[in-house]
Amino acid sequence: DTEVRRLSPVALVTDDGSVDLINGPMDHGWCGGYTCQERISTFYAMVIVGKTYKLYLTSTQPQSMRYMLIDAKAGDKIRLDVWYAKSQRLDMYYQGQYIAPTNAQKKADGTYSYATDKTAAELYPKIGDREGTNFFDSKAHWMSMLIKGSDPFTIKTSPKIVLSLTLESVDGSDFFDEDKIVANLAALLGVPAEKIKIAKIVSEGRRKKRSGQEFEVEISNPPVEDESGMDDTAVTEMAEELTQASEKLVESVQQGKLGEALEAQVSDVAVEIPEIPPKTPEKLSQDEAERVTGKTYAEKQAEEALASPQGLVAVLIPSAYKLIDKSEEVEMLKEVKVRSKVVTSDGDVVPLLGAGDGTWRAQISVKSGPSKGRLLGTKEVLFTNGFGNLTDVRLSRKGSYKLSLKVSHPKTIAYEIDDLDVEITDQAEDSPLRRVMFKFDGDYTDMVGDDHEGFTSHVKSMLSTKYPDYYFDDVDHYSGSIVVETTVSTRTGTKEDTDLAVSAIADDTSSNGLTLEYKGKRAALDNFSGDTDDGGANNVTAIVVPIVVILVIVGVAVGGWFHYDSSKKKNGSTSSAEKLPSKKEEEPKRDEENVYSNAVAVNVECESNDNVIREGGAERIVINHNNNNAIARDSDSTEMLIADNGSLSQEIKECVTCGQRKKTWPCPICHGPQYCSKECLDSNWPQHHTSCRPRSPGTTDSSM
């Protein structure tokens, strides 16, 4: 990540206190967006030879750093002290070879011993020492080195585990066999004994007033003599191996197994977890670069570094799982925040909960809520510094929910916070997000099986490729044939553009269809819905009629009717409703799923089951409603009055819903599909509405 990590400004401090603040090199990223800034991590400074300098870097220090004096004479040298946040082992290489620190002694077997009676002040390099002389003060976090000449000196970070603990023997004595401690730790953690060394034993005179003996143990790979053996792959493998050992170490302490292994009473345990080198981030595409994320990669990485344990962290015994706070009321598709913590029996936060793959995780789930209300976003989170905070969770339907938050890993921990009440409200009218649904005709179990993550990634890639101008987030899917839901948005982040995007998708799928292919299986699109069933502020009429259609309904009269006058509609102009004489007026209720109530509806008293009455060039279609029309619930029938300039006629055709040949009437909006009854139209409406469009003036039925 050398090109995306921002190390500047770099501060170079002289021994007299002067500061040279060096700003970072100019961005040389290929796009103009802030999210893809790249830069070289090379810094230049003027120094006076024979002096000592201290160097401070912004952000987490790199895994590998090179230092050199440009165009220096053979005898020119400086002492450079670099501050590191973590006390990982730092190995010096000069001309490709390892240079041991001043506190190391090479033994006959080729390994190093780091035990010494010298003080830290005695171990720091002096200007008169040979080039490459170095010492890492793990307590003060200073890496001190002597740089001479123009050849580069390289510092490589070598991962290690640092264990600090107090041991009290069972028989009360203060004597411990160091070799036995090393052997017992090696057996417990499953690492070779040569990787474990007692780095420091606090003498009795320097100990705090408490019983037992204090130890500091380091677990790491032996130094690699040739620099070529310390490439990124090798260092990552070392770090992962030690992380697994630290996982066992933390678990053994919190489960009381460490004392048994060391045959002693253990207290005051603290651990420093090895740092795994960051992976090189993937290059952003132009589309990703233009999408505003709010943070650069380097900023995100800095946040992650702050969230991870720094230095030695006390290993405490967890006792309870507590809720800190949560969101009470949130708009649909907005983030629901839940914060929790694990505490000791004294109520103190447990800062270290596992390590590596064994790090504790918290998962949120829905206990009860609206039908098809599902969690979206990141539903499981790692505990950091004792806290399990979910900030990227959303819910797909409005309504009242009861959520549950539980420790999902390790499986042996049965911590759970129940009955988290959250109210999800309608989206704001100007929300730039739309939840849409694709329904395919395949078998969900056959196509997806247990591969939920792979299928999710495939569907998102498919939609993003087919519609590259739009964003598809929170892809979700479930059975009932194959149902896919996703949240649509656009680069501009406006509701207007999102509505246009959804309408464009509806037009395209209606005209061209959509085929889903996954692992050799195919499924065709049955239906696209521009809104989920009870999705809040956005309703399906925006997809039924993408050209703005305003239906002005001013009242419903007993013994009267509304007249839908298509002859007044000119190429997408506003439709109108003409009120005929009535005795009593009241505001009608809209049935979002019923085309008749959205477009035209009449309440009349009529005893005929299937009547067509021609009146002034228009036809009144009267169909028994069977109490399923929201506007006509108090009348005996629902009457549709369709103005068609006399062109609409009743014919014997096949009903598209039931398949029977009988008297049929076309859809009252587009005059396309033929239906024998209102029930058949209502039944087919979820499939038909995606392609239904108002008929242009002058179009004849034969052209439908």
Protein Blocks (a to p, Z undefined) as FASTA:
>chain_A
ZZmpcfbdcddddfkopacdddddddfbfbfbfklgccdddddddddehiacddddehjd
dfbdcdddehiafklccddddddfbfcdcdddeehiacddfkbccdfkopacfbdfbdfk
lmpccfklcehiacddfknopacdddedjbdcddddddddddddddddfkopabdcfklm
mmmmmmmnopafklpccfbdcdfklpccdedjdddddddddddfblklmcfklmmmmmmm
mmmmmmmmmmmmmnopmmmmnopacehiacddddddddddddddfklmmpcghiafklmm
mmmmmmpcghjadddddfbdcdfbdcfbdcehiacddddddddfkopacfbgcehjllcc
dddddfbdcehiacehjfbdcdeehiacdfbbccfbecddddddddfbdfklccdcehia
cddddddfklcbdcdddddfbdfklmnmmmlmlmmmmmmmmmmmmmmmbccehiacdeei
jadddddddfkopaklmmmmmmmmmmmmmmnopaddeehiacddfbdcfbdfknojacfk
lmmmmpacddddfbdcehiacdddfklpgghiacdddddddfbdcdddddfkbmklmmpc
cddddfbfbdcddeehiacddddeklpafklmmpmbdcddddeehmaccdddddfklopa
cdddddfklopadcfbfklmmmmmmmmmmmgccddehiafklZZ
